[in-house]
């Protein structure tokens, strides 16, 4: 019996990941510039330099590829929030830092459209809420709980307010004013007086 060469397996894994990444990056660019409906799988394949067969080897269909792109975006937002809230930070300060990190993360070009406009339209609200709960909404809920706020009723409403704030910034509202309004709201939820 022949022994498997670990370098061959690693190379195959690396090629697989490189293909998935190329497809996701090309798809993201097209989904942002054209929208989901106007992006075809042949367009994605051409932009990625990959065959349609390879796309369908990695993703069931365009919707599955879109879901993958959104999961990457949502994970990046959560990573930015977590980076801004180091362990041991006062829970209230962590919430305020996380709020600012969320709003900043959502200014990445195309991210608001993907996560807050096209995502719910394509995948449906239930699936988008589940994706959010696994990422940014999870960080908000955990932060509220750490700060002693009953998160069950408050977290979904605050999450919706944060999403609306991101949409306002995307539409051209003054980012500083929107950020200050969200911090004001969060301080009220935390029971902090002042501004």
C-alpha positions as CSV (number, residue, x, y, z in Angstrom):
1,X,0.0,0.0,0.0
2,X,1.3,3.5,-0.9
3,X,1.6,6.1,1.9
4,X,-0.2,9.3,1.2
5,X,2.0,12.3,0.6
6,X,0.9,15.0,3.1
7,X,2.2,17.7,0.8
8,X,-0.3,16.6,-1.9
9,X,-3.2,16.7,0.5
10,X,-2.2,20.1,1.7
11,X,-1.7,21.4,-1.8
12,X,-5.2,20.1,-2.7
13,X,-6.7,21.8,0.4
14,X,-4.8,25.0,-0.5
15,X,-6.1,24.9,-4.1
16,X,-9.7,24.3,-2.8
17,X,-9.5,27.2,-0.5
18,X,-7.9,29.4,-3.1
19,X,-10.8,28.6,-5.5
20,X,-13.4,29.3,-2.9
21,X,-11.8,32.6,-2.0
22,X,-11.5,33.6,-5.7
23,X,-15.1,32.9,-6.3
24,X,-16.2,34.7,-3.1
25,X,-14.2,37.8,-3.9
26,X,-15.4,37.9,-7.5
27,X,-18.9,37.4,-6.4
28,X,-18.7,40.0,-3.7
29,X,-17.4,42.6,-6.2
30,X,-20.2,41.8,-8.7
31,X,-23.0,41.6,-6.0
32,X,-22.0,45.0,-4.8
33,X,-21.6,46.7,-8.2
34,X,-24.6,45.1,-9.9
35,X,-26.7,43.6,-7.2
36,X,-27.7,40.0,-6.7
37,X,-30.3,39.9,-9.4
38,X,-28.1,41.3,-12.1
39,X,-25.1,39.0,-11.3
40,X,-25.0,35.7,-13.1
41,X,-22.8,32.7,-12.3
42,X,-21.1,32.9,-15.7
43,X,-20.1,36.5,-14.8
44,X,-18.7,35.4,-11.4
45,X,-16.8,32.6,-13.1
46,X,-15.3,34.9,-15.7
47,X,-14.3,37.4,-13.0
48,X,-12.7,34.7,-10.9
49,X,-11.1,33.0,-13.9
50,X,-12.7,29.7,-12.8
51,X,-15.0,27.3,-14.7
52,X,-18.7,27.0,-13.9
53,X,-18.0,23.3,-13.0
54,X,-15.7,24.5,-10.3
55,X,-18.2,27.0,-9.0
56,X,-20.9,24.2,-8.7
57,X,-18.4,21.9,-7.1
58,X,-18.0,24.4,-4.3
59,X,-21.5,26.0,-4.1
60,X,-24.9,24.5,-4.9
61,X,-26.0,27.6,-6.8
62,X,-25.8,31.4,-6.9
63,X,-27.8,31.7,-3.7
64,X,-25.5,29.4,-1.9
65,X,-22.5,31.5,-3.1
66,X,-24.3,34.7,-1.9
67,X,-24.9,33.1,1.5
68,X,-21.2,32.3,1.7
69,X,-20.3,35.9,0.8
70,X,-22.7,37.3,3.5
71,X,-21.3,34.9,6.1
72,X,-17.8,36.2,5.4
73,X,-19.1,39.8,5.7
74,X,-20.9,39.1,8.9
75,X,-17.9,37.4,10.4
76,X,-15.7,40.4,9.5
77,X,-18.1,42.7,11.3
78,X,-18.1,40.6,14.4
79,X,-14.3,40.3,14.3
80,X,-14.0,44.1,14.2
81,X,-16.4,44.4,17.2
82,X,-14.5,41.8,19.2
83,X,-11.2,43.5,18.4
84,X,-12.5,46.8,19.8
85,X,-13.7,45.1,23.0
86,X,-10.8,43.3,24.6
87,X,-11.4,40.9,27.5
88,X,-11.5,42.6,30.9
89,X,-12.8,45.9,29.6
90,X,-15.7,47.3,31.7
91,X,-18.9,45.9,30.1
92,X,-20.5,49.3,29.6
93,X,-17.4,50.7,27.9
94,X,-17.1,47.5,25.9
95,X,-20.7,48.1,24.6
96,X,-19.9,51.7,23.6
97,X,-16.6,50.6,21.9
98,X,-18.4,47.7,20.2
99,X,-21.2,50.1,19.0
100,X,-18.6,52.4,17.4
101,X,-16.8,49.4,15.9
102,X,-20.0,48.1,14.3
103,X,-20.8,51.4,12.7
104,X,-17.3,51.7,11.4
105,X,-17.3,48.1,10.1
106,X,-20.5,48.8,8.2
107,X,-18.8,51.6,6.2
108,X,-16.8,49.1,4.2
109,X,-18.0,49.8,0.7
110,X,-20.8,47.5,-0.2
111,X,-21.3,45.9,3.2
112,X,-24.5,47.7,4.1
113,X,-26.0,46.8,0.8
114,X,-25.0,43.1,1.1
115,X,-26.0,42.6,4.7
116,X,-29.0,45.0,5.2
117,X,-30.6,45.4,1.7
118,X,-29.9,42.5,-0.6
119,X,-29.4,39.8,2.1
120,X,-32.9,40.0,3.5
121,X,-34.4,40.3,0.0
122,X,-32.6,37.2,-1.3
123,X,-32.3,35.0,1.8
124,X,-35.3,36.2,3.8
125,X,-35.5,37.8,7.2
126,X,-35.4,34.5,9.2
127,X,-32.1,33.4,7.6
128,X,-30.6,36.9,7.9
129,X,-31.6,37.1,11.6
130,X,-29.9,33.7,12.2
131,X,-26.8,34.9,10.4
132,X,-26.8,38.1,12.5
133,X,-27.4,36.2,15.7
134,X,-24.2,34.2,15.0
135,X,-22.2,37.4,14.5
136,X,-22.9,41.1,15.3
137,X,-26.2,40.5,17.2
138,X,-24.5,37.9,19.3
139,X,-21.8,40.3,20.4
140,X,-24.5,42.9,21.3
141,X,-26.5,40.4,23.3
142,X,-23.4,39.1,25.1
143,X,-22.4,42.7,25.8
144,X,-25.8,43.7,27.2
145,X,-25.8,40.6,29.4
146,X,-22.3,41.3,30.7
147,X,-23.5,44.9,31.5
148,X,-26.5,43.5,33.5
149,X,-29.2,44.4,31.0
150,X,-31.9,41.9,30.2
151,X,-31.0,41.3,26.6
152,X,-33.9,39.2,25.4
153,X,-36.3,42.1,24.7
154,X,-33.7,44.9,24.2
155,X,-31.1,43.3,22.0
156,X,-33.3,42.8,18.9
157,X,-34.5,46.4,19.1
158,X,-31.1,47.8,19.6
159,X,-29.8,45.6,16.8
160,X,-32.5,47.0,14.5
161,X,-31.5,50.5,15.5
162,X,-27.9,49.9,14.7
163,X,-28.8,48.5,11.3
164,X,-30.9,51.6,10.6
165,X,-28.0,53.8,11.7
166,X,-25.7,52.0,9.2
167,X,-28.3,52.5,6.5
168,X,-28.6,56.2,7.4
169,X,-24.8,56.6,7.1
170,X,-24.8,54.7,3.8
171,X,-27.5,57.1,2.5
172,X,-25.3,60.1,3.3
173,X,-26.2,61.1,6.8
174,X,-23.5,62.7,8.9
175,X,-21.7,59.7,10.4
176,X,-20.6,61.5,13.5
177,X,-24.2,62.6,14.3
178,X,-25.5,59.1,13.7
179,X,-22.8,57.6,15.9
180,X,-23.5,60.1,18.7
181,X,-27.2,59.3,18.5
182,X,-26.6,55.6,18.8
183,X,-24.2,56.1,21.7
184,X,-26.8,58.3,23.5
185,X,-29.4,55.5,23.0
186,X,-27.0,52.9,24.3
187,X,-26.1,54.9,27.3
188,X,-29.9,55.2,28.1
189,X,-30.3,51.5,27.9
190,X,-27.3,51.1,30.2
191,X,-28.9,53.6,32.7
192,X,-26.2,56.1,32.3
193,X,-27.2,59.8,32.7
194,X,-25.5,62.4,30.6
195,X,-24.5,62.5,27.2
